[in-house]
Amino acid sequence: MLAHRRAVAPEARFVGGQAERLPFPAAAFDLLTAAGSLNYADFALFLPEAARVLAPGGILVIYDFSAGRRLRGSTRLAEWFAAFERRYPAPPDYDLDVRALGYGPAGLQLEAYKEVEVAVPMTLGSYLPYALSETNVESAITRGEPEEEIREWCRGTLEKVFGGATLDVLFDAYFAVVARTAA
């Protein structure tokens, strides 16, 4: 994301930091967002830190997408994704349900939660790099599986799913709105 920051937001200032130790003063923000990142956070440290940097009445918006594993009107991608997960299992304890987090002790409260389905037109050429970015692949490479072998298995098996077509890949997504309640 940072590689494209100037093209997307040329007037913005970007600061790197960790969710558990945000490099900002208390009550600095009315809005804080977390996009597909909290699977990697230590919640016991992050939630109080989010509350610290939010102004009174400030909002934390958490959002993420699940894996694109379905097609509209076809089971081919769901079947492929099941085989992909058998071959390259997801790391344990990766799933996150933001509705179940303990917000209260940090002075936060879940105000709203909404699930949506997003259709993204994709081809084999666009889906393959996406599939290779999945945490399952990172985990397999860490275990010693050669990246090129993973790429070739995915390419070969996905050709049967996509052929030369552009297909609507369905992603389930959610948005959670969390309010700072403590003064």
Buried (B, 14 or more C-beta within 10 A) or exposed (E): EEEEEEEEEEEEEEEEEEBBEBEEEEBEBEEBEBEEEBEEBEBEBBBBBBBBBBBEEBBBBBBBBBBBBBBEEEEBBEBBBEEBBEBBEEEEEEEBEBEEBEBEEBBBEBEEBEEEEEBBEBBBEEBBEBBBEBBBBBBBBEEEBEEEEBBEBBBEBBEEBBEEEEBBBBBBBBBBBBBBBBE
